[in-house]
């Protein structure tokens, strides 16, 4: 299980954690087939209370028109463990990930489980083989 503290240490500078308070589908798919063909459009609400901005100008982070949010999802622990099993790796093993230009991530040394939970898209579809 990943705590907010463990996740926060992998956040790029300037990013803040906040809770999702609303997650509603905005598209009314008339058929099961149309749901498979078209992408989801969602309305997301976030609790910004207690999330301070980096300039300390206000006690809470405030949304202003034109602001953007970057969603950094976390893979479910069961999916991460299944991938570790498939690859023959232990989630607690440490790795150092580098690319030609330098570190691949803000924190390039991490556990396999954290790498697969936070940095790799392991999203699956129900009908995937």
N, CA, C and O atoms as a printed pandas DataFrame, in Angstrom:
     atom_number atom_name residue_name chain_id  residue_number  x_coord  y_coord  z_coord
0              1         N          UNK        A               1    0.850   -1.185    0.000
1              2        CA          UNK        A               1    0.000    0.000    0.000
2              3         C          UNK        A               1    0.887    1.237    0.000
3              4         O          UNK        A               1    1.931    1.261    0.652
4              5         N          UNK        A               2    0.462    2.279   -0.744
5              6        CA          UNK        A               2    1.255    3.508   -0.848
6              7         C          UNK        A               2    0.588    4.617   -0.067
7              8         O          UNK        A               2   -0.585    4.913   -0.292
8              9         N          UNK        A               3    1.306    5.227    0.834
9             10        CA          UNK        A               3    0.763    6.350    1.593
10            11         C          UNK        A               3    0.996    7.630    0.808
11            12         O          UNK        A               3    1.793    7.654   -0.129
12            13         N          UNK        A               4    0.296    8.699    1.195
13            14        CA          UNK        A               4    0.483    9.996    0.538
14            15         C          UNK        A               4    1.924   10.454    0.668
15            16         O          UNK        A               4    2.453   11.083   -0.248
16            17         N          UNK        A               5    2.577   10.151    1.796
17            18        CA          UNK        A               5    3.967   10.547    1.984
18            19         C          UNK        A               5    4.895    9.875    0.994
19            20         O          UNK        A               5    5.814   10.507    0.474
20            21         N          UNK        A               6    4.663    8.594    0.728
21            22        CA          UNK        A               6    5.487    7.876   -0.235
22            23         C          UNK        A               6    5.280    8.425   -1.634
23            24         O          UNK        A               6    6.237    8.568   -2.395
24            25         N          UNK        A               7    4.043    8.733   -1.978
25            26        CA          UNK        A               7    3.748    9.285   -3.298
26            27         C          UNK        A               7    4.333   10.682   -3.435
27            28         O          UNK        A               7    4.883   11.022   -4.482
28            29         N          UNK        A               8    4.221   11.491   -2.392
29            30        CA          UNK        A               8    4.668   12.883   -2.451
30            31         C          UNK        A               8    6.154   12.995   -2.745
31            32         O          UNK        A               8    6.576   13.961   -3.380
32            33         N          UNK        A               9    6.947   12.055   -2.310
33            34        CA          UNK        A               9    8.387   12.197   -2.540
34            35         C          UNK        A               9    8.760   12.014   -4.003
35            36         O          UNK        A               9    9.877   12.349   -4.398
36            37         N          UNK        A              10    7.844   11.486   -4.820
37            38        CA          UNK        A              10    8.104   11.319   -6.246
38            39         C          UNK        A              10    7.499   12.437   -7.087
39            40         O          UNK        A              10    7.640   12.424   -8.310
40            41         N          UNK        A              11    6.831   13.403   -6.462
41            42        CA          UNK        A              11    6.207   14.491   -7.215
42            43         C          UNK        A              11    7.257   15.456   -7.738
43            44         O          UNK        A              11    8.180   15.823   -7.011
44            45         N          UNK        A              12    7.123   15.877   -9.014
45            46        CA          UNK        A              12    8.032   16.915   -9.513
46            47         C          UNK        A              12    7.830   18.209   -8.742
47            48         O          UNK        A              12    6.768   18.417   -8.155
48            49         N          UNK        A              13    8.826   19.076   -8.736
49            50        CA          UNK        A              13    8.735   20.344   -8.029
50            51         C          UNK        A              13    7.517   21.141   -8.462
51            52         O          UNK        A              13    7.182   21.173   -9.646
52            53         N          UNK        A              14    6.859   21.778   -7.519
53            54        CA          UNK        A              14    5.696   22.600   -7.825
54            55         C          UNK        A              14    4.382   21.854   -7.819
55            56         O          UNK        A              14    3.330   22.490   -7.871
56            57         N          UNK        A              15    4.393   20.530   -7.756
57            58        CA          UNK        A              15    3.165   19.737   -7.727
58            59         C          UNK        A              15    2.717   19.537   -6.290
59            60         O          UNK        A              15    3.541   19.443   -5.380
60            61         N          UNK        A              16    1.415   19.472   -6.091
61            62        CA          UNK        A              16    0.831   19.264   -4.764
62            63         C          UNK        A              16   -0.173   18.123   -4.834
63            64         O          UNK        A              16   -0.806   17.914   -5.870
64            65         N          UNK        A              17   -0.323   17.390   -3.745
65            66        CA          UNK        A              17   -1.331   16.349   -3.646
66            67         C          UNK        A              17   -2.637   16.937   -3.135
67            68         O          UNK        A              17   -2.628   17.804   -2.262
68            69         N          UNK        A              18   -3.750   16.474   -3.669
69            70        CA          UNK        A              18   -5.051   16.866   -3.137
70            71         C          UNK        A              18   -6.030   15.723   -3.384
71            72         O          UNK        A              18   -5.804   14.870   -4.242
72            73         N          UNK        A              19   -7.107   15.719   -2.629
73            74        CA          UNK        A              19   -8.107   14.657   -2.741
74            75         C          UNK        A              19   -9.097   14.966   -3.852
75            76         O          UNK        A              19   -9.457   16.120   -4.081
76            77         N          UNK        A              20   -9.533   13.914   -4.539
77            78        CA          UNK        A              20  -10.589   14.042   -5.546
78            79         C          UNK        A              20  -11.922   13.959   -4.809
79            80         O          UNK        A              20  -12.182   12.990   -4.096
80            81         N          UNK        A              21  -12.763   14.974   -4.979
81            82        CA          UNK        A              21  -14.060   15.002   -4.303
82            83         C          UNK        A              21  -15.210   14.644   -5.226
83            84         O          UNK        A              21  -16.293   14.289   -4.761
84            85         N          UNK        A              22  -14.983   14.735   -6.545
85            86        CA          UNK        A              22  -16.023   14.414   -7.498
86            87         C          UNK        A              22  -15.376   13.823   -8.747
87            88         O          UNK        A              22  -14.333   14.298   -9.194
88            89         N          UNK        A              23  -15.995   12.788   -9.306
89            90        CA          UNK        A              23  -15.484   12.140  -10.511
90            91         C          UNK        A              23  -16.688   11.633  -11.291
91            92         O          UNK        A              23  -17.088   10.479  -11.142
92            93         N          UNK        A              24  -17.272   12.502  -12.130
93            94        CA          UNK        A              24  -18.497   12.178  -12.855
94            95         C          UNK        A              24  -18.248   12.108  -14.353
95            96         O          UNK        A              24  -17.517   12.929  -14.908
96            97         N          UNK        A              25  -18.856   11.127  -15.003
97            98        CA          UNK        A              25  -18.813   11.006  -16.464
98            99         C          UNK        A              25  -19.744   12.054  -17.061
99           100         O          UNK        A              25  -20.886   12.184  -16.619
100          101         N          UNK        A              26  -19.274   12.809  -18.066
101          102        CA          UNK        A              26  -20.082   13.846  -18.698
102          103         C          UNK        A              26  -20.726   13.380  -19.997
103          104         O          UNK        A              26  -21.664   14.014  -20.482
104          105         N          UNK        A              27  -20.241   12.290  -20.562
105          106        CA          UNK        A              27  -20.779   11.793  -21.826
106          107         C          UNK        A              27  -21.800   10.704  -21.527
107          108         O          UNK        A              27  -21.530    9.762  -20.783
108          109         N          UNK        A              28  -22.982   10.856  -22.125
109          110        CA          UNK        A              28  -24.021    9.845  -21.981
110          111         C          UNK        A              28  -23.907    8.898  -23.166
111          112         O          UNK        A              28  -24.387    9.205  -24.257
112          113         N          UNK        A              29  -23.279    7.758  -22.958
113          114        CA          UNK        A              29  -23.106    6.783  -24.026
114          115         C          UNK        A              29  -24.421    6.039  -24.227
115          116         O          UNK        A              29  -24.895    5.374  -23.306
116          117         N          UNK        A              30  -25.032    6.140  -25.440
117          118        CA          UNK        A              30  -26.338    5.514  -25.654
118          119         C          UNK        A              30  -26.288    3.985  -25.734
119          120         O          UNK        A              30  -27.281    3.314  -25.456
120          121         N          UNK        A              31  -25.139    3.443  -26.113
121          122        CA          UNK        A              31  -25.029    1.985  -26.234
122          123         C          UNK        A              31  -23.689    1.525  -25.676
123          124         O          UNK        A              31  -22.764    2.319  -25.503
124          125         N          UNK        A              32  -23.602    0.227  -25.399
125          126        CA          UNK        A              32  -22.344   -0.356  -24.930
126          127         C          UNK        A              32  -21.274   -0.201  -26.006
127          128         O          UNK        A              32  -20.109    0.041  -25.691
128          129         N          UNK        A              33  -21.663   -0.339  -27.276
129          130        CA          UNK        A              33  -20.714   -0.205  -28.385
130          131         C          UNK        A              33  -20.126    1.201  -28.453
131          132         O          UNK        A              33  -18.927    1.366  -28.681
132          133         N          UNK        A              34  -20.975    2.220  -28.254
133          134        CA          UNK        A              34  -20.464    3.591  -28.317
134          135         C          UNK        A              34  -19.498    3.877  -27.177
135          136         O          UNK        A              34  -18.560    4.658  -27.336
136          137         N          UNK        A              35  -19.724    3.245  -26.026
137          138        CA          UNK        A              35  -18.818    3.432  -24.892
138          139         C          UNK        A              35  -17.436    2.874  -25.213
139          140         O          UNK        A              35  -16.427    3.399  -24.741
140          141         N          UNK        A              36  -17.388    1.805  -26.019
141          142        CA          UNK        A              36  -16.102    1.213  -26.412
142          143         C          UNK        A              36  -15.400    2.071  -27.464
143          144         O          UNK        A              36  -14.170    2.081  -27.532
144          145         N          UNK        A              37  -16.169    2.791  -28.284
145          146        CA          UNK        A              37  -15.600    3.547  -29.406
146          147         C          UNK        A              37  -15.105    4.941  -29.018
147          148         O          UNK        A              37  -14.156    5.452  -29.613
148          149         N          UNK        A              38  -15.745    5.552  -28.024
149          150        CA          UNK        A              38  -15.436    6.943  -27.696
150          151         C          UNK        A              38  -14.794    7.065  -26.327
151          152         O          UNK        A              38  -15.032    6.257  -25.429
152          153         N          UNK        A              39  -13.972    8.098  -26.191
153          154        CA          UNK        A              39  -13.270    8.321  -24.931
154          155         C          UNK        A              39  -14.186    8.979  -23.911
155          156         O          UNK        A              39  -15.138    9.678  -24.258
156          157         N          UNK        A              40  -13.880    8.744  -22.681
157          158        CA          UNK        A              40  -14.601    9.316  -21.553
158          159         C          UNK        A              40  -14.234   10.793  -21.388
159          160         O          UNK        A              40  -13.092   11.187  -21.626
160          161         N          UNK        A              41  -15.204   11.598  -20.981
161          162        CA          UNK        A              41  -14.973   12.983  -20.599
162          163         C          UNK        A              41  -15.513   13.131  -19.189
163          164         O          UNK        A              41  -16.697   12.895  -18.948
164          165         N          UNK        A              42  -14.664   13.517  -18.264
165          166        CA          UNK        A              42  -15.050   13.504  -16.858
166          167         C          UNK        A              42  -14.987   14.896  -16.246
167          168         O          UNK        A              42  -14.199   15.744  -16.663
168          169         N          UNK        A              43  -15.831   15.107  -15.253
169          170        CA          UNK        A              43  -15.792   16.301  -14.417
170          171         C          UNK        A              43  -15.131   15.878  -13.113
171          172         O          UNK        A              43  -15.648   15.024  -12.392
172          173         N          UNK        A              44  -13.992   16.477  -12.819
173          174        CA          UNK        A              44  -13.259   16.153  -11.598
174          175         C          UNK        A              44  -13.296   17.347  -10.650
175          176         O          UNK        A              44  -13.059   18.485  -11.056
176          177         N          UNK        A              45  -13.591   17.077   -9.402
177          178        CA          UNK        A              45  -13.531   18.099   -8.362
178          179         C          UNK        A              45  -12.419   17.759   -7.393
179          180         O          UNK        A              45  -12.208   16.588   -7.076
180          181         N          UNK        A              46  -11.702   18.774   -6.915
181          182        CA          UNK        A              46  -10.578   18.563   -6.018
182          183         C          UNK        A              46  -10.754   19.368   -4.744
183          184         O          UNK        A              46  -11.270   20.485   -4.785
184          185         N          UNK        A              47  -10.336   18.825   -3.623
185          186        CA          UNK        A              47  -10.333   19.538   -2.356
186          187         C          UNK        A              47   -8.986   20.243   -2.232
187          188         O          UNK        A              47   -7.960   19.594   -2.025
188          189         N          UNK        A              48   -8.987   21.562   -2.357
189          190        CA          UNK        A              48   -7.748   22.344   -2.299
190          191         C          UNK        A              48   -7.490   22.931   -0.918
191          192         O          UNK        A              48   -6.494   23.628   -0.721
192          193         N          UNK        A              49   -8.369   22.662    0.037
193          194        CA          UNK        A              49   -8.168   23.180    1.398
194          195         C          UNK        A              49   -6.897   22.591    2.001
195          196         O          UNK        A              49   -6.679   21.380    1.964
196          197         N          UNK        A              50   -6.083   23.445    2.543
197          198        CA          UNK        A              50   -4.853   23.005    3.184
198          199         C          UNK        A              50   -3.699   22.756    2.237
199          200         O          UNK        A              50   -2.605   22.413    2.685
200          201         N          UNK        A              51   -3.914   22.921    0.923
201          202        CA          UNK        A              51   -2.845   22.760   -0.056
202          203         C          UNK        A              51   -2.268   24.140   -0.319
203          204         O          UNK        A              51   -2.900   24.966   -0.978
204          205         N          UNK        A              52   -1.080   24.391    0.190
205          206        CA          UNK        A              52   -0.480   25.719    0.043
206          207         C          UNK        A              52    0.225   25.851   -1.290
207          208         O          UNK        A              52    0.742   24.874   -1.832
208          209         N          UNK        A              53    0.242   27.081   -1.822
209          210        CA          UNK        A              53    0.961   27.294   -3.073
210          211         C          UNK        A              53    2.438   27.527   -2.780
211          212         O          UNK        A              53    2.821   27.813   -1.646
212          213         N          UNK        A              54    3.262   27.401   -3.818
213          214        CA          UNK        A              54    4.713   27.460   -3.627
214          215         C          UNK        A              54    5.202   28.858   -3.241
215          216         O          UNK        A              54    6.277   28.987   -2.657
216          217         N          UNK        A              55    4.441   29.899   -3.553
217          218        CA          UNK        A              55    4.880   31.262   -3.242
218          219         C          UNK        A              55    4.421   31.723   -1.869
219          220         O          UNK        A              55    4.781   32.813   -1.423
220          221         N          UNK        A              56    3.621   30.892   -1.192
221          222        CA          UNK        A              56    3.114   31.214    0.141
222          223         C          UNK        A              56    2.353   32.539    0.163
223          224         O          UNK        A              56    2.354   33.235    1.179
224          225         N          UNK        A              57    1.691   32.900   -0.968
225          226        CA          UNK        A              57    0.924   34.136   -1.023
226          227         C          UNK        A              57   -0.457   33.980   -0.397
227          228         O          UNK        A              57   -1.075   34.961    0.018
228          229         N          UNK        A              58   -0.927   32.758   -0.334
229          230        CA          UNK        A              58   -2.255   32.502    0.221
230          231         C          UNK        A              58   -2.193   31.213    1.017
231          232         O          UNK        A              58   -1.380   30.340    0.713
232          233         N          UNK        A              59   -3.046   31.073    2.042
233          234        CA          UNK        A              59   -3.007   29.856    2.852
234          235         C          UNK        A              59   -3.411   28.603    2.070
235          236         O          UNK        A              59   -2.953   27.504    2.380
236          237         N          UNK        A              60   -4.256   28.765    1.073
237          238        CA          UNK        A              60   -4.699   27.621    0.279
238          239         C          UNK        A              60   -4.431   27.861   -1.198
239          240         O          UNK        A              60   -4.405   29.002   -1.659
240          241         N          UNK        A              61   -4.234   26.792   -1.922
241          242        CA          UNK        A              61   -4.101   26.872   -3.371
242          243         C          UNK        A              61   -5.457   27.260   -3.941
243          244         O          UNK        A              61   -6.469   26.671   -3.559
244          245         N          UNK        A              62   -5.505   28.217   -4.830
245          246        CA          UNK        A              62   -6.771   28.706   -5.378
246          247         C          UNK        A              62   -6.768   28.499   -6.881
247          248         O          UNK        A              62   -5.798   28.828   -7.563
248          249         N          UNK        A              63   -7.867   27.947   -7.392
249          250        CA          UNK        A              63   -8.018   27.786   -8.832
250          251         C          UNK        A              63   -8.423   29.109   -9.442
251          252         O          UNK        A              63   -9.319   29.786   -8.939
252          253         N          UNK        A              64   -7.759   29.478  -10.536
253          254        CA          UNK        A              64   -8.113   30.665  -11.291
254          255         C          UNK        A              64   -8.373   30.254  -12.724
255          256         O          UNK        A              64   -7.794   29.277  -13.198
256          257         N          UNK        A              65   -9.239   30.986  -13.431
257          258        CA          UNK        A              65   -9.558   30.683  -14.815
258          259         C          UNK        A              65   -8.272   30.538  -15.622
259          260         O          UNK        A              65   -7.381   31.385  -15.554
260          261         N          UNK        A              66   -8.193   29.462  -16.380
261          262        CA          UNK        A              66   -7.017   29.199  -17.203
262          263         C          UNK        A              66   -6.005   28.287  -16.544
263          264         O          UNK        A              66   -5.073   27.826  -17.204
264          265         N          UNK        A              67   -6.164   28.012  -15.248
265          266        CA          UNK        A              67   -5.256   27.084  -14.567
266          267         C          UNK        A              67   -5.409   25.683  -15.143
267          268         O          UNK        A              67   -6.467   25.332  -15.665
268          269         N          UNK        A              68   -4.369   24.900  -15.049
269          270        CA          UNK        A              68   -4.374   23.528  -15.539
270          271         C          UNK        A              68   -4.084   22.570  -14.389
271          272         O          UNK        A              68   -3.413   22.923  -13.419
272          273         N          UNK        A              69   -4.590   21.382  -14.512
273          274        CA          UNK        A              69   -4.291   20.331  -13.538
274          275         C          UNK        A              69   -3.638   19.178  -14.285
275          276         O          UNK        A              69   -4.073   18.818  -15.380
276          277         N          UNK        A              70   -2.630   18.616  -13.720
277          278        CA          UNK        A              70   -2.000   17.426  -14.287
278          279         C          UNK        A              70   -2.382   16.265  -13.380
279          280         O          UNK        A              70   -2.147   16.299  -12.172
280          281         N          UNK        A              71   -2.962   15.257  -13.967
281          282        CA          UNK        A              71   -3.411   14.102  -13.211
282          283         C          UNK        A              71   -2.296   13.060  -13.233
283          284         O          UNK        A              71   -1.898   12.592  -14.300
284          285         N          UNK        A              72   -1.802   12.704  -12.072
285          286        CA          UNK        A              72   -0.767   11.697  -11.950
286          287         C          UNK        A              72   -1.373   10.479  -11.259
287          288         O          UNK        A              72   -1.286   10.347  -10.039
288          289         N          UNK        A              73   -1.990    9.585  -12.043
289          290        CA          UNK        A              73   -2.662    8.440  -11.421
290          291         C          UNK        A              73   -1.677    7.441  -10.842
291          292         O          UNK        A              73   -0.497    7.431  -11.192
292          293         N          UNK        A              74   -2.180    6.607   -9.958
293          294        CA          UNK        A              74   -1.379    5.561   -9.338
294          295         C          UNK        A              74   -2.035    4.219   -9.658
295          296         O          UNK        A              74   -3.238    4.051   -9.458
296          297         N          UNK        A              75   -1.252    3.272  -10.151
297          298        CA          UNK        A              75   -1.770    1.948  -10.450
298          299         C          UNK        A              75   -2.164    1.219   -9.172
299          300         O          UNK        A              75   -1.533    1.385   -8.128
300          301         N          UNK        A              76   -3.207    0.415   -9.268
301          302        CA          UNK        A              76   -3.672   -0.369   -8.134
302          303         C          UNK        A              76   -2.593   -1.361   -7.701
303          304         O          UNK        A              76   -1.889   -1.928   -8.537
304          305         N          UNK        A              77   -2.471   -1.562   -6.403
305          306        CA          UNK        A              77   -1.453   -2.454   -5.850
306          307         C          UNK        A              77   -1.551   -3.857   -6.427
307          308         O          UNK        A              77   -0.524   -4.484   -6.689
308          309         N          UNK        A              78   -2.768   -4.367   -6.633
309          310        CA          UNK        A              78   -2.929   -5.722   -7.175
310          311         C          UNK        A              78   -2.370   -5.817   -8.592
311          312         O          UNK        A              78   -1.807   -6.846   -8.964
312          313         N          UNK        A              79   -2.519   -4.754   -9.388
313          314        CA          UNK        A              79   -1.994   -4.739  -10.758
314          315         C          UNK        A              79   -0.468   -4.668  -10.723
315          316         O          UNK        A              79    0.205   -5.338  -11.505
316          317         N          UNK        A              80    0.076   -3.856   -9.815
317          318        CA          UNK        A              80    1.533   -3.740   -9.667
318          319         C          UNK        A              80    2.126   -5.094   -9.268
319          320         O          UNK        A              80    3.125   -5.526   -9.844
320          321         N          UNK        A              81    1.519   -5.760   -8.293
321          322        CA          UNK        A              81    2.022   -7.063   -7.845
322          323         C          UNK        A              81    1.918   -8.108   -8.945
323          324         O          UNK        A              81    2.804   -8.952   -9.082
324          325         N          UNK        A              82    0.844   -8.063   -9.732
325          326        CA          UNK        A              82    0.693   -9.000  -10.853
326          327         C          UNK        A              82    1.780   -8.760  -11.900
327          328         O          UNK        A              82    2.314   -9.715  -12.463
328          329         N          UNK        A              83    2.111   -7.498  -12.164
329          330        CA          UNK        A              83    3.167   -7.186  -13.136
330          331         C          UNK        A              83    4.527   -7.632  -12.609
331          332         O          UNK        A              83    5.334   -8.168  -13.368
332          333         N          UNK        A              84    4.790   -7.421  -11.331
333          334        CA          UNK        A              84    6.041   -7.889  -10.733
334          335         C          UNK        A              84    6.155   -9.400  -10.876
335          336         O          UNK        A              84    7.212   -9.917  -11.236
336          337         N          UNK        A              85    5.071  -10.103  -10.594
337          338        CA          UNK        A              85    5.053  -11.560  -10.719
338          339         C          UNK        A              85    5.315  -11.980  -12.160
339          340         O          UNK        A              85    6.083  -12.908  -12.414
340          341         N          UNK        A              86    4.671  -11.292  -13.103
341          342        CA          UNK        A              86    4.847  -11.592  -14.532
342          343         C          UNK        A              86    6.306  -11.389  -14.965
343          344         O          UNK        A              86    6.829  -12.162  -15.768
344          345         N          UNK        A              87    6.952  -10.361  -14.440
345          346        CA          UNK        A              87    8.341  -10.041  -14.812
346          347         C          UNK        A              87    9.377  -10.768  -13.950
347          348         O          UNK        A              87   10.576  -10.689  -14.214
348          349         N          UNK        A              88    8.905  -11.478  -12.915
349          350        CA          UNK        A              88    9.827  -12.180  -12.030
350          351         C          UNK        A              88   10.632  -11.242  -11.143
351          352         O          UNK        A              88   11.786  -11.519  -10.817
352          353         N          UNK        A              89   10.011  -10.126  -10.754
353          354        CA          UNK        A              89   10.684   -9.125   -9.924
354          355         C          UNK        A              89    9.993   -8.994   -8.579
355          356         O          UNK        A              89    8.812   -9.315   -8.449
356          357         N          UNK        A              90   10.721   -8.528   -7.586
357          358        CA          UNK        A              90   10.158   -8.263   -6.269
358          359         C          UNK        A              90    9.846   -6.769   -6.171
359          360         O          UNK        A              90   10.696   -5.955   -6.534
360          361         N          UNK        A              91    8.655   -6.376   -5.692
361          362        CA          UNK        A              91    8.318   -4.955   -5.627
362          363         C          UNK        A              91    9.266   -4.143   -4.739
363          364         O          UNK        A              91    9.382   -2.931   -4.919
364          365         N          UNK        A              92    9.940   -4.782   -3.794
365          366        CA          UNK        A              92   10.858   -4.076   -2.910
366          367         C          UNK        A              92   12.266   -3.927   -3.463
367          368         O          UNK        A              92   13.100   -3.263   -2.847
368          369         N          UNK        A              93   12.551   -4.535   -4.618
369          370        CA          UNK        A              93   13.879   -4.398   -5.222
370          371         C          UNK        A              93   14.119   -2.952   -5.645
371          372         O          UNK        A              93   13.205   -2.278   -6.119
372          373         N          UNK        A              94   15.347   -2.480   -5.471
373          374        CA          UNK        A              94   15.704   -1.118   -5.851
374          375         C          UNK        A              94   16.313   -1.093   -7.240
375          376         O          UNK        A              94   17.072   -1.990   -7.608
376          377         N          UNK        A              95   15.978   -0.051   -8.024
377          378        CA          UNK        A              95   16.558    0.150   -9.351
378          379         C          UNK        A              95   16.973    1.612   -9.486
379          380         O          UNK        A              95   16.437    2.493   -8.813
380          381         N          UNK        A              96   17.925    1.844  -10.356
381          382        CA          UNK        A              96   18.342    3.209  -10.692
382          383         C          UNK        A              96   18.107    3.352  -12.190
383          384         O          UNK        A              96   18.759    2.678  -12.988
384          385         N          UNK        A              97   17.179    4.223  -12.577
385          386        CA          UNK        A              97   16.782    4.365  -13.973
386          387         C          UNK        A              97   17.410    5.618  -14.558
387          388         O          UNK        A              97   17.181    6.727  -14.075
388          389         N          UNK        A              98   18.208    5.429  -15.609
389          390        CA          UNK        A              98   18.865    6.548  -16.293
390          391         C          UNK        A              98   18.563    6.463  -17.784
391          392         O          UNK        A              98   18.362    5.377  -18.327
392          393         N          UNK        A              99   18.535    7.617  -18.435
393          394        CA          UNK        A              99   18.463    7.680  -19.892
394          395         C          UNK        A              99   19.698    8.431  -20.370
395          396         O          UNK        A              99   20.474    8.933  -19.557
396          397         N          UNK        A             100   19.881    8.511  -21.676
397          398        CA          UNK        A             100   21.084    9.136  -22.218
398          399         C          UNK        A             100   21.354   10.533  -21.662
399          400         O          UNK        A             100   22.503   10.891  -21.402
400          401         N          UNK        A             101   20.291   11.319  -21.479
401          402        CA          UNK        A             101   20.444   12.706  -21.047
402          403         C          UNK        A             101   20.523   12.884  -19.536
403          404         O          UNK        A             101   20.641   14.013  -19.058
404          405         N          UNK        A             102   20.460   11.788  -18.769
405          406        CA          UNK        A             102   20.518   11.911  -17.313
406          407         C          UNK        A             102   19.416   11.119  -16.646
407          408         O          UNK        A             102   18.939   10.131  -17.204
408          409         N          UNK        A             103   19.002   11.539  -15.454
409          410        CA          UNK        A             103   17.963   10.801  -14.729
410          411         C          UNK        A             103   16.653   10.760  -15.509
411          412         O          UNK        A             103   16.261   11.748  -16.131
412          413         N          UNK        A             104   15.979    9.612  -15.472
413          414        CA          UNK        A             104   14.718    9.448  -16.188
414          415         C          UNK        A             104   13.540   10.033  -15.414
415          416         O          UNK        A             104   12.527   10.393  -16.015
416          417         N          UNK        A             105   13.657   10.133  -14.097
417          418        CA          UNK        A             105   12.573   10.597  -13.239
418          419         C          UNK        A             105   13.134   11.576  -12.222
419          420         O          UNK        A             105   14.346   11.629  -12.016
420          421         N          UNK        A             106   12.256   12.359  -11.578
421          422        CA          UNK        A             106   12.753   13.284  -10.545
422          423         C          UNK        A             106   13.553   12.562   -9.457
423          424         O          UNK        A             106   14.518   13.114   -8.929
424          425         N          UNK        A             107   13.156   11.336   -9.121
425          426        CA          UNK        A             107   13.885   10.500   -8.173
426          427         C          UNK        A             107   14.261    9.221   -8.919
427          428         O          UNK        A             107   13.476    8.273   -8.924
428          429         N          UNK        A             108   15.447    9.163   -9.553
429          430        CA          UNK        A             108   15.768    8.029  -10.419
430          431         C          UNK        A             108   16.026    6.705   -9.694
431          432         O          UNK        A             108   15.973    5.650  -10.326
432          433         N          UNK        A             109   16.302    6.731   -8.391
433          434        CA          UNK        A             109   16.504    5.501   -7.635
434          435         C          UNK        A             109   15.240    5.242   -6.823
435          436         O          UNK        A             109   14.859    6.035   -5.961
436          437         N          UNK        A             110   14.600    4.115   -7.118
437          438        CA          UNK        A             110   13.337    3.800   -6.455
438          439         C          UNK        A             110   13.100    2.305   -6.457
439          440         O          UNK        A             110   13.794    1.550   -7.138
440          441         N          UNK        A             111   12.108    1.888   -5.684
441          442        CA          UNK        A             111   11.733    0.479   -5.662
442          443         C          UNK        A             111   10.931    0.145   -6.911
443          444         O          UNK        A             111   10.221    0.992   -7.454
444          445         N          UNK        A             112   11.054   -1.107   -7.362
445          446        CA          UNK        A             112   10.305   -1.589   -8.532
446          447         C          UNK        A             112    8.809   -1.337   -8.333
447          448         O          UNK        A             112    8.135   -0.890   -9.260
448          449         N          UNK        A             113    8.285   -1.614   -7.147
449          450        CA          UNK        A             113    6.864   -1.414   -6.878
450          451         C          UNK        A             113    6.441    0.033   -7.053
451          452         O          UNK        A             113    5.375    0.305   -7.606
452          453         N          UNK        A             114    7.276    0.977   -6.582
453          454        CA          UNK        A             114    6.971    2.398   -6.749
454          455         C          UNK        A             114    7.055    2.802   -8.220
455          456         O          UNK        A             114    6.220    3.567   -8.704
456          457         N          UNK        A             115    8.051    2.294   -8.924
457          458        CA          UNK        A             115    8.201    2.587  -10.346
458          459         C          UNK        A             115    6.958    2.149  -11.116
459          460         O          UNK        A             115    6.422    2.910  -11.922
460          461         N          UNK        A             116    6.502    0.921  -10.867
461          462        CA          UNK        A             116    5.332    0.407  -11.579
462          463         C          UNK        A             116    4.031    1.067  -11.110
463          464         O          UNK        A             116    3.090    1.194  -11.893
464          465         N          UNK        A             117    3.970    1.481   -9.863
465          466        CA          UNK        A             117    2.758    2.118   -9.344
466          467         C          UNK        A             117    2.617    3.556   -9.838
467          468         O          UNK        A             117    1.509    4.008  -10.126
468          469         N          UNK        A             118    3.747    4.280   -9.936
469          470        CA          UNK        A             118    3.688    5.722  -10.154
470          471         C          UNK        A             118    4.169    6.201  -11.513
471          472         O          UNK        A             118    3.785    7.288  -11.945
472          473         N          UNK        A             119    4.996    5.426  -12.197
473          474        CA          UNK        A             119    5.641    5.926  -13.415
474          475         C          UNK        A             119    5.280    5.182  -14.687
475          476         O          UNK        A             119    5.615    5.647  -15.776
476          477         N          UNK        A             120    4.609    4.044  -14.586
477          478        CA          UNK        A             120    4.282    3.226  -15.752
478          479         C          UNK        A             120    2.763    3.086  -15.839
479          480         O          UNK        A             120    2.105    2.808  -14.837
480          481         N          UNK        A             121    2.212    3.279  -17.033
481          482        CA          UNK        A             121    0.767    3.133  -17.219
482          483         C          UNK        A             121    0.443    1.653  -17.374
483          484         O          UNK        A             121    0.724    1.049  -18.410
484          485         N          UNK        A             122   -0.143    1.083  -16.347
485          486        CA          UNK        A             122   -0.532   -0.333  -16.369
486          487         C          UNK        A             122   -2.044   -0.483  -16.533
487          488         O          UNK        A             122   -2.607   -1.525  -16.198
488          489         N          UNK        A             123   -2.700    0.557  -17.049
489          490        CA          UNK        A             123   -4.157    0.512  -17.210
490          491         C          UNK        A             123   -4.551   -0.648  -18.128
491          492         O          UNK        A             123   -3.911   -0.897  -19.150
492          493         N          UNK        A             124   -5.596   -1.334  -17.746
493          494        CA          UNK        A             124   -6.088   -2.456  -18.531
494          495         C          UNK        A             124   -7.560   -2.273  -18.839
495          496         O          UNK        A             124   -8.260   -1.528  -18.154
496          497         N          UNK        A             125   -8.019   -2.947  -19.857
497          498        CA          UNK        A             125   -9.422   -2.973  -20.220
498          499         C          UNK        A             125   -9.990   -4.311  -19.777
499          500         O          UNK        A             125   -9.254   -5.295  -19.699
500          501         N          UNK        A             126  -11.270   -4.367  -19.488
501          502        CA          UNK        A             126  -11.881   -5.621  -19.041
502          503         C          UNK        A             126  -11.730   -6.727  -20.077
503          504         O          UNK        A             126  -11.617   -7.900  -19.723
504          505         N          UNK        A             127  -11.727   -6.354  -21.366
505          506        CA          UNK        A             127  -11.659   -7.379  -22.397
506          507         C          UNK        A             127  -10.252   -7.618  -22.922
507          508         O          UNK        A             127  -10.087   -8.282  -23.945
508          509         N          UNK        A             128   -9.227   -7.088  -22.241
509          510        CA          UNK        A             128   -7.840   -7.381  -22.617
510          511         C          UNK        A             128   -7.559   -8.856  -22.377
511          512         O          UNK        A             128   -8.077   -9.446  -21.429
512          513         N          UNK        A             129   -6.733   -9.456  -23.240
513          514        CA          UNK        A             129   -6.389  -10.861  -23.124
514          515         C          UNK        A             129   -5.387  -11.055  -22.066
515          516         O          UNK        A             129   -4.965  -12.183  -21.815
